[in-house]
Amino acid sequence: MSSERAAGTRSGDDPLLRVDGLTKHFRDGGGFLGGVSLNVGDDGPLVSRETESVRAVDDVSFEIREGETLGLVGESGCGKSTLARAILRLIEPTDGSIYFRGEDVAEMDTEELRAQRKNMQIIFQDPQSSLDPRMKVGPIIEEPMKAHGMYDKEGREERARELLEKVGLDPQHYNRYPHAFSGGQRQRVNLARALSVNPDFIVCDEPTSALDVSIQAQVLNTMRELQAEFGLTYLFIAHDLSVIRHISDRVAVMYLGKLVELADKEELFENPQHPYTKALLDSIPVPDPRASGTRGVLEGDVPSPIDPPSGCRFRTRCPELIAPRGRLDPSADPADPAYEVTYDFSETEWRNVREFVRAVDRHTFDPAGERELRQQFFADAEPTGAAGRVVDEAVSLVLEDAWDEAAELLVSSFSDQSICALSDPQYVVEPEHGDGPHYAACHLHREA
């Protein structure tokens, strides 16, 4: 996937930030004794340590134009904060490039990176723990200026008082300690500290998630005003879609370390093209007590980033998983026509099979008998042919209490044979709102 496609770049725009194939994997030893295996050999026990790789961010590419706000949204644990810290090299990326004004931040040495940090700042999520309780807010705001050799002592104090006023605080609060401020006020101090070195780009890592709703709105409005005044560019991370809609120009949706959709704000909210984005939007509460119905709920749990699903990572929970066309039978001779098995599902048959596969895999029901089981999952349509034979065998295994065997048979025969499992989706779709490109990582768009 090219970074241009993933970013949805408009021709003629030179991005302030370009992220190309950024990857961050963590080695997981599992704690003090995690990953330790004991093997007994001829010379006695042999102890070895095995580590696994947590694929927190995997091959992410996007661009941010100067003066815009890119919102980054996704469930907790999907890799948003890891991505942000890797961009700033607060943690070292495993692979990929980070171009800021054309220079690759990932390749900079210590001195070059130190100088570049003046232009790239971050506001952390927790306004309490991100401020040193032993320092007054004035010196806290002055600390970045001091580190970069900006101004003399009097100039730094003057700048700090000026920034306190800019973010909506009293300059007389210069000598107060952080504990004397509310959460919203502490986050304004964080904002003033980030602005102290005149940055071009600020990463906002869920800066309002710990604040009350009314305070959130005040801080967001202040951030927008300062963006217009100082020409700032934001990467704004949040899990609250209402916040993202309020402040963003474009929105990127992240799931299990991958970007699954990226588009202009209006386009993404009004014309979502990835099932995960649709599920997130369906989960937004409707502010009407008379509204009936239930909000959308995703099936299952987020898979482990140690062993993520092949192809589309959302496929294990996707309500629109594409039906497989068939599979290869390893027990048959490749020269035999029966070696290649074909499936012919109707839409209703595949929906029933998909629900049955997931119910068996997650062991979410207790079968009372074959008739009741088939009535529960296949009352309106049951597959025939090769697919029907697989279902019949799985039903027998479930009734024999061989759940793992049944799940392995169903997943290997159906879920793992879908195009969603066999290839990584990369598509640009036609937008309906505006002219900005719309990237959607979903095989539903393969024919378009």
The 8 nearest C-alpha neighbors of each residue, nearest first, counted from 0:
[[1, 2, 425, 4, 5, 60, 20, 3],
 [2, 0, 3, 4, 5, 60, 19, 20],
 [1, 3, 60, 5, 19, 4, 61, 6],
 [4, 2, 6, 1, 5, 8, 7, 61],
 [5, 3, 7, 1, 2, 6, 427, 0],
 [6, 4, 2, 61, 3, 7, 60, 438],
 [7, 5, 61, 62, 3, 8, 4, 2],
 [6, 8, 436, 4, 5, 3, 437, 9],
 [9, 7, 6, 3, 10, 62, 436, 12],
 [8, 10, 12, 11, 7, 435, 436, 434],
 [11, 9, 12, 8, 13, 7, 3, 435],
 [10, 12, 9, 13, 8, 14, 64, 3],
 [13, 11, 10, 9, 14, 8, 64, 65],
 [12, 14, 11, 15, 64, 65, 100, 10],
 [15, 13, 64, 16, 63, 62, 12, 65],
 [14, 16, 65, 64, 100, 99, 63, 13],
 [17, 15, 99, 63, 14, 62, 98, 100],
 [18, 16, 62, 98, 97, 61, 14, 19],
 [17, 19, 97, 60, 61, 96, 62, 98],
 [20, 18, 60, 96, 2, 21, 95, 17],
 [19, 21, 58, 95, 59, 60, 22, 96],
 [22, 20, 95, 59, 58, 19, 94, 96],
 [23, 21, 57, 94, 56, 58, 93, 95],
 [22, 24, 93, 56, 92, 55, 57, 54],
 [23, 25, 54, 53, 55, 52, 93, 22],
 [26, 24, 53, 52, 27, 54, 23, 55],
 [25, 27, 52, 51, 50, 53, 28, 24],
 [28, 26, 51, 29, 50, 52, 25, 53],
 [27, 29, 50, 33, 34, 30, 26, 51],
 [30, 28, 33, 27, 34, 31, 32, 50],
 [31, 29, 33, 32, 28, 27, 34, 35],
 [30, 32, 33, 29, 28, 34, 35, 48],
 [33, 31, 30, 35, 34, 29, 28, 48],
 [34, 32, 29, 30, 28, 35, 31, 48],
 [33, 35, 49, 48, 28, 50, 29, 36],
 [36, 34, 48, 33, 32, 47, 49, 46],
 [35, 37, 47, 46, 48, 34, 38, 49],
 [38, 36, 46, 45, 44, 39, 47, 35],
 [39, 37, 45, 44, 40, 46, 36, 47],
 [38, 40, 44, 43, 45, 37, 41, 42],
 [41, 39, 43, 42, 44, 38, 45, 37],
 [40, 42, 43, 39, 44, 45, 38, 37],
 [41, 43, 40, 44, 39, 45, 38, 46],
 [42, 44, 40, 39, 41, 45, 38, 46],
 [45, 43, 39, 38, 40, 37, 46, 42],
 [44, 46, 38, 37, 39, 43, 47, 40],
 [45, 47, 37, 36, 38, 44, 35, 48],
 [48, 46, 36, 35, 49, 45, 37, 38],
 [47, 49, 35, 34, 36, 50, 46, 28],
 [50, 48, 34, 35, 47, 51, 28, 36],
 [51, 49, 28, 27, 34, 26, 48, 52],
 [52, 50, 27, 26, 53, 28, 305, 49],
 [51, 53, 26, 25, 305, 27, 24, 54],
 [54, 52, 305, 25, 24, 304, 55, 26],
 [55, 53, 24, 304, 56, 305, 52, 57],
 [54, 56, 256, 78, 24, 53, 23, 304],
 [57, 55, 256, 23, 22, 54, 78, 82],
 [56, 58, 22, 256, 59, 257, 54, 23],
 [57, 59, 20, 21, 22, 60, 56, 257],
 [58, 60, 20, 21, 57, 257, 258, 19],
 [61, 59, 19, 2, 18, 20, 5, 21],
 [62, 60, 6, 18, 5, 2, 17, 19],
 [61, 63, 17, 6, 16, 14, 18, 64],
 [64, 62, 16, 14, 15, 17, 65, 69],
 [65, 63, 14, 15, 67, 66, 62, 13],
 [64, 66, 15, 67, 232, 14, 63, 231],
 [65, 67, 232, 231, 230, 64, 68, 226],
 [68, 66, 232, 65, 64, 248, 69, 233],
 [69, 67, 233, 247, 248, 234, 232, 70],
 [68, 70, 249, 234, 250, 247, 248, 235],
 [69, 71, 250, 235, 247, 243, 236, 251],
 [72, 70, 236, 251, 252, 250, 235, 237],
 [71, 73, 252, 238, 237, 236, 253, 251],
 [74, 72, 253, 238, 252, 254, 77, 75],
 [75, 73, 77, 76, 238, 254, 72, 253],
 [74, 76, 77, 73, 238, 78, 79, 72],
 [75, 77, 78, 74, 255, 79, 73, 55],
 [76, 78, 255, 254, 256, 75, 74, 79],
 [77, 79, 256, 81, 55, 76, 80, 56],
 [80, 78, 82, 81, 77, 83, 236, 71],
 [81, 79, 83, 82, 78, 84, 204, 236],
 [82, 80, 78, 84, 83, 79, 85, 55],
 [81, 83, 85, 79, 80, 84, 78, 86],
 [84, 82, 80, 86, 81, 85, 79, 87],
 [83, 85, 89, 81, 87, 86, 82, 90],
 [84, 86, 88, 90, 82, 87, 92, 83],
 [87, 85, 83, 84, 88, 82, 97, 18],
 [86, 88, 84, 85, 89, 83, 119, 90],
 [89, 87, 85, 90, 91, 86, 84, 92],
 [88, 90, 84, 87, 85, 91, 86, 83],
 [91, 89, 88, 85, 84, 92, 87, 81],
 [90, 92, 88, 85, 93, 89, 23, 105],
 [93, 91, 23, 85, 94, 22, 90, 21],
 [92, 94, 23, 22, 24, 91, 95, 21],
 [95, 93, 22, 92, 21, 23, 96, 20],
 [96, 94, 21, 20, 19, 22, 97, 93],
 [95, 97, 19, 105, 18, 21, 103, 98],
 [98, 96, 18, 103, 104, 105, 17, 86],
 [97, 99, 103, 17, 102, 101, 16, 104],
 [98, 100, 16, 101, 102, 15, 103, 97],
 [101, 99, 15, 102, 98, 16, 14, 17],
 [100, 102, 98, 99, 103, 15, 16, 17],
 [103, 101, 98, 99, 100, 104, 97, 107],
 [104, 102, 98, 97, 105, 106, 96, 99],
 [103, 105, 107, 97, 106, 98, 102, 99],
 [106, 104, 103, 97, 96, 107, 88, 92],
 [105, 107, 104, 103, 108, 96, 97, 102],
 [108, 106, 104, 111, 112, 105, 109, 103],
 [107, 109, 111, 110, 112, 106, 113, 105],
 [110, 108, 112, 111, 113, 107, 114, 106],
 [109, 111, 113, 112, 108, 114, 107, 115],
 [112, 110, 114, 108, 113, 107, 109, 115],
 [113, 111, 115, 109, 114, 110, 107, 108],
 [112, 114, 110, 116, 115, 111, 109, 117],
 [115, 113, 111, 112, 116, 117, 110, 147],
 [114, 116, 112, 117, 113, 118, 111, 119],
 [117, 115, 119, 118, 113, 114, 112, 120],
 [116, 118, 115, 119, 196, 198, 114, 120],
 [117, 119, 198, 199, 116, 115, 200, 120],
 [120, 118, 116, 200, 117, 201, 198, 199],
 [119, 121, 201, 193, 202, 200, 116, 198],
 [122, 120, 202, 201, 203, 123, 193, 119],
 [123, 121, 203, 204, 202, 189, 206, 190],
 [124, 122, 204, 125, 206, 121, 203, 129],
 [123, 125, 206, 205, 204, 126, 122, 208],
 [124, 126, 127, 128, 123, 129, 209, 206],
 [127, 125, 186, 185, 129, 128, 182, 124],
 [126, 128, 125, 129, 130, 185, 182, 177],
 [127, 129, 130, 125, 126, 131, 132, 124],
 [128, 130, 127, 126, 125, 123, 131, 189],
 [131, 129, 128, 127, 132, 126, 177, 139],
 [130, 132, 133, 134, 129, 128, 139, 177],
 [133, 131, 134, 177, 130, 176, 178, 135],
 [134, 132, 131, 135, 176, 177, 130, 136],
 [135, 133, 132, 131, 176, 139, 136, 138],
 [134, 136, 176, 175, 174, 137, 138, 139],
 [135, 137, 139, 138, 173, 176, 175, 140],
 [136, 138, 173, 140, 139, 135, 159, 174],
 [137, 139, 141, 140, 136, 135, 142, 134],
 [140, 138, 136, 142, 137, 141, 135, 134],
 [139, 141, 192, 137, 138, 142, 159, 136],
 [140, 142, 138, 144, 139, 143, 155, 145],
 [141, 143, 145, 139, 144, 140, 138, 146],
 [144, 142, 146, 145, 141, 147, 196, 195],
 [145, 143, 149, 147, 141, 146, 142, 196],
 [144, 146, 148, 142, 143, 147, 149, 141],
 [145, 147, 143, 144, 148, 142, 149, 141],
 [148, 146, 144, 145, 149, 143, 117, 114],
 [149, 147, 145, 146, 144, 150, 151, 143],
 [148, 150, 144, 147, 145, 151, 155, 196],
 [151, 149, 154, 155, 148, 152, 144, 153],
 [150, 152, 154, 153, 155, 149, 148, 145],
 [153, 151, 155, 154, 156, 150, 145, 157],
 [152, 154, 156, 155, 151, 157, 150, 158],
 [155, 153, 157, 151, 150, 152, 156, 158],
 [154, 156, 158, 152, 157, 153, 150, 141],
 [157, 155, 159, 153, 158, 154, 160, 152],
 [156, 158, 154, 160, 155, 159, 153, 161],
 [157, 159, 155, 161, 156, 160, 154, 162],
 [160, 158, 156, 162, 161, 157, 140, 137],
 [161, 159, 170, 163, 157, 162, 158, 156],
 [160, 162, 158, 164, 159, 163, 157, 165],
 [163, 161, 165, 159, 164, 160, 191, 158],
 [164, 162, 168, 160, 166, 170, 165, 161],
 [163, 165, 168, 167, 162, 161, 166, 170],
 [166, 164, 162, 163, 167, 161, 168, 225],
 [167, 165, 163, 164, 187, 168, 162, 191],
 [166, 168, 164, 165, 163, 169, 187, 221],
 [169, 167, 164, 163, 166, 170, 172, 165],
 [168, 170, 171, 172, 164, 163, 167, 173],
 [171, 169, 160, 172, 163, 164, 173, 168],
 [170, 172, 169, 173, 174, 160, 175, 168],
 [173, 171, 170, 175, 174, 169, 168, 136],
 [172, 174, 137, 171, 136, 175, 170, 160],
 [175, 173, 172, 135, 137, 136, 176, 171],
 [176, 174, 172, 135, 173, 136, 179, 177],
 [175, 177, 135, 178, 179, 136, 134, 132],
 [178, 176, 179, 180, 132, 136, 185, 175],
 [179, 177, 180, 176, 132, 181, 127, 175],
 [178, 180, 177, 176, 175, 181, 185, 184],
 [181, 179, 178, 177, 184, 185, 182, 176],
 [180, 182, 184, 183, 185, 179, 178, 177],
 [183, 181, 185, 184, 126, 186, 210, 180],
 [182, 184, 186, 185, 181, 214, 210, 187],
 [183, 185, 187, 181, 186, 182, 180, 188],
 [186, 184, 188, 182, 187, 183, 126, 180],
 [185, 187, 189, 126, 183, 188, 184, 190],
 [186, 188, 190, 184, 189, 185, 166, 191],
 [187, 189, 185, 191, 186, 190, 192, 184],
 [190, 188, 186, 192, 187, 191, 122, 193],
 [189, 191, 187, 193, 188, 192, 186, 194],
 [192, 190, 188, 194, 189, 193, 162, 195],
 [191, 193, 140, 189, 195, 190, 194, 188],
 [192, 194, 190, 191, 195, 120, 189, 121],
 [195, 193, 191, 197, 192, 196, 198, 190],
 [194, 196, 192, 193, 197, 191, 144, 140],
 [195, 197, 194, 144, 198, 117, 143, 193],
 [198, 196, 194, 195, 199, 118, 117, 193],
 [199, 197, 118, 200, 196, 119, 117, 194],
 [198, 200, 118, 231, 232, 119, 197, 201],
 [199, 201, 232, 119, 198, 233, 231, 118],
 [202, 200, 120, 233, 121, 119, 203, 232],
 [201, 203, 121, 234, 233, 204, 235, 122],
 [204, 202, 235, 122, 206, 121, 236, 205],
 [203, 205, 236, 123, 124, 206, 122, 202],
 [204, 206, 237, 124, 236, 208, 207, 203],
 [207, 205, 124, 204, 203, 208, 123, 122],
 [206, 208, 210, 215, 209, 205, 124, 218],
 [207, 209, 205, 210, 206, 124, 237, 215],
 [210, 208, 207, 125, 211, 124, 206, 182],
 [211, 209, 207, 208, 215, 214, 183, 182],
 [210, 212, 214, 213, 215, 209, 208, 207],
 [211, 213, 215, 214, 210, 216, 207, 208],
 [212, 214, 215, 216, 211, 217, 210, 218],
 [215, 213, 217, 211, 216, 212, 183, 210],
 [216, 214, 212, 218, 213, 207, 217, 210],
 [215, 217, 219, 214, 213, 218, 220, 212],
 [216, 218, 214, 220, 215, 219, 221, 213],
 [217, 219, 221, 215, 220, 216, 222, 214],
 [220, 218, 222, 216, 221, 217, 215, 223],
 [219, 221, 223, 217, 222, 218, 216, 224],
 [220, 222, 218, 224, 219, 223, 225, 217],
 [223, 221, 219, 225, 220, 224, 226, 218],
 [224, 222, 226, 220, 225, 221, 219, 227],
 [223, 225, 221, 227, 226, 222, 220, 228],
 [224, 226, 228, 222, 227, 223, 229, 221],
 [227, 225, 231, 223, 230, 224, 229, 228],
 [226, 228, 224, 230, 225, 229, 223, 231],
 [227, 229, 225, 226, 230, 224, 231, 223],
 [228, 230, 226, 231, 227, 225, 197, 199],
 [231, 229, 226, 227, 66, 228, 232, 199],
 [232, 230, 226, 199, 66, 229, 200, 233],
 [231, 233, 66, 200, 67, 65, 68, 199],
 [234, 232, 68, 201, 235, 202, 200, 69],
 [233, 235, 202, 69, 68, 203, 70, 236],
 [234, 236, 70, 203, 233, 71, 69, 202],
 [237, 235, 71, 204, 205, 70, 203, 72],
 [238, 236, 205, 72, 239, 71, 235, 243],
 [237, 239, 72, 73, 240, 74, 236, 75],
 [240, 238, 237, 242, 241, 243, 72, 208],
 [241, 239, 243, 242, 244, 238, 72, 237],
 [240, 242, 244, 243, 239, 245, 283, 246],
 [243, 241, 245, 240, 244, 239, 246, 237],
 [242, 244, 240, 241, 245, 247, 246, 70],
 [245, 243, 241, 242, 246, 247, 240, 264],
 [246, 244, 242, 243, 247, 241, 219, 240],
 [245, 247, 243, 244, 242, 248, 219, 68],
 [248, 246, 68, 70, 249, 243, 69, 244],
 [249, 247, 68, 264, 69, 67, 263, 250],
 [250, 248, 263, 264, 69, 247, 262, 70],
 [249, 251, 70, 264, 69, 261, 262, 71],
 [250, 252, 261, 71, 260, 70, 72, 253],
 [253, 251, 72, 260, 258, 259, 73, 71],
 [254, 252, 258, 73, 257, 259, 72, 77],
 [253, 255, 77, 257, 256, 73, 258, 259],
 [256, 254, 77, 257, 78, 304, 253, 312],
 [255, 257, 56, 78, 55, 57, 77, 254],
 [258, 256, 254, 253, 255, 57, 259, 59],
 [259, 257, 253, 252, 260, 59, 254, 251],
 [258, 260, 440, 252, 253, 439, 257, 254],
 [261, 259, 439, 252, 438, 251, 258, 440],
 [260, 262, 251, 438, 250, 437, 252, 439],
 [263, 261, 437, 267, 249, 250, 266, 264],
 [264, 262, 249, 266, 265, 267, 250, 435],
 [263, 265, 249, 267, 266, 250, 248, 268],
 [266, 264, 268, 267, 263, 269, 432, 270],
 [267, 265, 432, 263, 270, 269, 264, 268],
 [266, 268, 271, 270, 264, 265, 262, 269],
 [269, 267, 265, 266, 270, 271, 264, 280],
 [268, 270, 266, 267, 265, 271, 432, 264],
 [269, 271, 267, 266, 268, 272, 431, 432],
 [272, 270, 267, 277, 273, 268, 276, 269],
 [271, 273, 439, 270, 274, 276, 277, 260],
 [272, 274, 276, 275, 271, 441, 439, 277],
 [275, 273, 277, 276, 278, 317, 272, 319],
 [276, 274, 278, 277, 273, 279, 313, 317],
 [277, 275, 279, 273, 278, 274, 271, 280],
 [276, 278, 274, 280, 275, 279, 271, 281],
 [277, 279, 275, 281, 276, 280, 295, 274],
 [278, 280, 276, 282, 277, 281, 275, 283],
 [279, 281, 277, 282, 278, 283, 276, 268],
 [282, 280, 295, 278, 279, 283, 294, 277],
 [281, 283, 295, 294, 279, 280, 284, 278],
 [282, 284, 281, 280, 285, 279, 294, 240],
 [285, 283, 282, 286, 294, 281, 287, 280],
 [284, 286, 287, 283, 290, 288, 294, 282],
 [287, 285, 284, 288, 290, 289, 283, 291],
 [286, 288, 289, 290, 285, 284, 291, 292],
 [289, 287, 290, 286, 285, 291, 284, 292],
 [288, 290, 287, 291, 286, 285, 292, 293],
 [291, 289, 287, 288, 292, 285, 286, 293],
 [292, 290, 289, 293, 288, 287, 294, 285],
 [291, 293, 294, 290, 295, 289, 285, 288],
 [294, 292, 295, 291, 296, 282, 290, 281],
 [293, 295, 282, 281, 296, 292, 284, 283],
 [294, 296, 281, 282, 278, 293, 297, 279],
 [295, 297, 294, 298, 282, 278, 281, 293],
 [298, 296, 299, 295, 278, 316, 317, 300],
 [299, 297, 316, 296, 300, 317, 318, 315],
 [298, 300, 316, 297, 301, 315, 361, 357],
 [301, 299, 302, 298, 316, 297, 315, 303],
 [300, 302, 303, 299, 255, 316, 313, 315],
 [303, 301, 307, 300, 304, 308, 306, 255],
 [302, 304, 305, 306, 307, 301, 53, 255],
 [305, 303, 307, 54, 53, 306, 55, 302],
 [306, 304, 53, 303, 52, 54, 307, 51],
 [305, 307, 304, 303, 308, 302, 53, 54],
 [308, 306, 304, 303, 302, 305, 312, 309],
 [309, 307, 312, 310, 306, 311, 420, 315],
 [308, 310, 420, 311, 312, 307, 421, 422],
 [311, 309, 423, 420, 422, 421, 419, 312],
 [312, 310, 313, 419, 314, 423, 420, 309],
 [311, 313, 308, 314, 310, 309, 307, 255],
 [312, 314, 311, 315, 316, 317, 275, 254],
 [313, 315, 317, 316, 312, 311, 320, 419],
 [314, 316, 313, 317, 312, 308, 299, 302],
 [317, 315, 314, 298, 313, 299, 318, 297],
 [316, 318, 314, 319, 320, 313, 315, 274],
 [319, 317, 320, 316, 274, 298, 314, 297],
 [320, 318, 317, 321, 274, 443, 314, 350],
 [321, 319, 317, 318, 314, 322, 419, 417],
 [322, 320, 417, 319, 323, 419, 418, 443],
 [321, 323, 417, 349, 320, 324, 344, 413],
 [324, 322, 417, 416, 325, 413, 321, 418],
 [325, 323, 342, 341, 322, 343, 326, 417],
 [326, 324, 341, 342, 340, 323, 416, 327],
 [325, 327, 340, 339, 416, 341, 328, 412],
 [326, 328, 339, 338, 340, 329, 325, 331],
 [327, 329, 338, 330, 331, 339, 326, 340],
 [330, 328, 331, 327, 338, 332, 333, 339],
 [329, 331, 328, 332, 338, 327, 333, 337],
 [332, 330, 338, 329, 328, 333, 335, 337],
 [331, 333, 335, 334, 338, 330, 329, 337],
 [334, 332, 338, 335, 331, 336, 339, 329],
 [333, 335, 332, 336, 338, 331, 337, 339],
 [334, 336, 332, 337, 333, 338, 331, 339],
 [337, 335, 338, 339, 334, 333, 332, 340],
 [338, 336, 335, 339, 340, 331, 328, 332],
 [339, 337, 328, 331, 333, 336, 335, 327],
 [338, 340, 327, 337, 326, 328, 336, 341],
 [339, 341, 326, 325, 327, 337, 338, 328],
 [342, 340, 325, 324, 326, 339, 343, 385],
 [343, 341, 325, 324, 386, 344, 385, 340],
 [342, 344, 341, 345, 324, 386, 384, 382],
 [345, 343, 349, 348, 342, 346, 382, 322],
 [344, 346, 348, 347, 349, 343, 382, 380],
 [345, 347, 349, 348, 350, 344, 322, 351],
 [348, 346, 350, 345, 349, 380, 351, 379],
 [349, 347, 345, 351, 380, 350, 346, 381],
 [348, 350, 352, 346, 351, 347, 344, 353],
 [349, 351, 347, 353, 348, 352, 346, 354],
 [352, 350, 348, 354, 349, 353, 376, 377],
 [351, 353, 349, 355, 354, 350, 356, 348],
 [354, 352, 350, 356, 355, 351, 349, 357],
 [355, 353, 351, 357, 352, 356, 358, 350],
 [354, 356, 352, 358, 353, 357, 359, 351],
 [357, 355, 353, 359, 354, 358, 409, 352],
 [356, 358, 360, 354, 359, 355, 361, 353],
 [357, 359, 355, 363, 361, 360, 356, 362],
 [360, 358, 362, 356, 357, 361, 406, 355],
 [359, 361, 406, 357, 358, 362, 356, 403],
 [360, 362, 358, 359, 363, 357, 299, 406],
 [363, 361, 359, 358, 360, 364, 402, 365],
 [362, 364, 358, 361, 359, 365, 360, 357],
 [365, 363, 362, 366, 358, 359, 361, 372],
 [364, 366, 367, 363, 362, 372, 368, 397],
 [367, 365, 368, 372, 364, 398, 371, 369],
 [366, 368, 371, 365, 372, 369, 370, 398],
 [369, 367, 371, 366, 370, 372, 398, 373],
 [370, 368, 372, 371, 373, 367, 398, 394],
 [369, 371, 373, 372, 368, 374, 367, 375],
 [370, 372, 374, 368, 369, 373, 375, 367],
 [373, 371, 369, 375, 374, 370, 366, 368],
 [374, 372, 377, 370, 375, 376, 371, 369],
 [373, 375, 378, 371, 372, 377, 376, 370],
 [374, 376, 372, 373, 371, 377, 378, 370],
 [375, 377, 373, 374, 351, 378, 355, 372],
 [378, 376, 373, 381, 380, 374, 379, 351],
 [377, 379, 374, 380, 376, 375, 373, 381],
 [378, 380, 377, 381, 347, 348, 374, 376],
 [381, 379, 348, 377, 378, 347, 382, 351],
 [380, 382, 377, 348, 383, 379, 387, 378],
 [383, 381, 387, 348, 386, 344, 380, 384],
 [382, 384, 387, 386, 385, 381, 388, 343],
 [383, 385, 387, 386, 388, 382, 342, 343],
 [384, 386, 388, 387, 342, 389, 383, 340],
 [387, 385, 389, 388, 384, 342, 383, 382],
 [386, 388, 383, 382, 390, 384, 385, 389],
 [389, 387, 391, 385, 390, 386, 392, 384],
 [388, 390, 386, 392, 387, 391, 393, 385],
 [389, 391, 393, 387, 388, 392, 394, 386],
 [392, 390, 388, 394, 389, 393, 387, 395],
 [391, 393, 395, 389, 390, 394, 388, 396],
 [392, 394, 405, 396, 390, 395, 391, 397],
 [395, 393, 391, 397, 396, 392, 390, 398],
 [396, 394, 398, 392, 393, 397, 399, 391],
 [395, 397, 399, 393, 401, 398, 394, 405],
 [398, 396, 400, 394, 399, 402, 401, 395],
 [397, 399, 395, 400, 396, 394, 366, 368],
 [398, 400, 396, 397, 401, 395, 402, 394],
 [401, 399, 397, 398, 402, 396, 403, 395],
 [402, 400, 396, 397, 399, 404, 403, 405],
 [403, 401, 405, 397, 404, 400, 406, 396],
 [402, 404, 406, 405, 401, 407, 360, 359],
 [405, 403, 407, 406, 402, 401, 408, 396],
 [406, 404, 393, 402, 408, 403, 396, 407],
 [405, 407, 360, 403, 409, 408, 404, 359],
 [408, 406, 404, 410, 405, 409, 411, 403],
 [407, 409, 405, 411, 406, 410, 412, 404],
 [410, 408, 412, 406, 407, 411, 413, 356],
 [409, 411, 414, 407, 413, 412, 408, 415],
 [410, 412, 415, 408, 409, 413, 407, 414],
 [413, 411, 409, 410, 408, 416, 415, 414],
 [412, 414, 416, 410, 415, 409, 411, 323],
 [415, 413, 410, 416, 417, 411, 412, 420],
 [414, 416, 411, 420, 417, 413, 410, 412],
 [415, 417, 413, 323, 414, 326, 412, 418],
 [418, 416, 323, 419, 420, 414, 415, 322],
 [417, 419, 421, 420, 422, 416, 323, 321],
 [420, 418, 417, 311, 310, 421, 422, 314],
 [421, 419, 310, 309, 418, 417, 415, 422],
 [420, 422, 418, 310, 419, 417, 309, 416],
 [423, 421, 310, 420, 418, 424, 419, 311],
 [422, 424, 310, 311, 425, 421, 419, 309],
 [425, 423, 440, 441, 442, 422, 311, 426],
 [426, 424, 440, 423, 0, 439, 441, 427],
 [427, 425, 439, 440, 438, 428, 424, 444],
 [426, 428, 438, 437, 439, 436, 429, 4],
 [429, 427, 437, 438, 430, 426, 439, 436],
 [428, 430, 437, 431, 427, 436, 434, 447],
 [431, 429, 432, 437, 428, 436, 434, 266],
 [430, 432, 433, 266, 429, 270, 434, 269],
 [433, 431, 266, 430, 265, 434, 270, 269],
 [434, 432, 435, 431, 430, 266, 263, 265],
 [433, 435, 436, 430, 432, 431, 263, 9],
 [434, 436, 433, 263, 437, 9, 7, 262],
 [437, 435, 7, 262, 434, 430, 438, 427],
 [436, 438, 262, 428, 427, 430, 261, 7],
 [439, 437, 427, 261, 260, 426, 5, 428],
 [440, 438, 260, 426, 441, 259, 273, 427],
 [441, 439, 424, 425, 259, 426, 260, 438],
 [440, 442, 424, 443, 439, 273, 444, 425],
 [443, 441, 445, 444, 424, 419, 440, 418],
 [442, 444, 441, 445, 321, 446, 319, 273],
 [445, 443, 442, 447, 446, 441, 426, 428],
 [444, 446, 442, 447, 443, 426, 441, 424],
 [447, 445, 444, 443, 442, 426, 428, 441],
 [446, 444, 445, 428, 443, 429, 426, 427]]
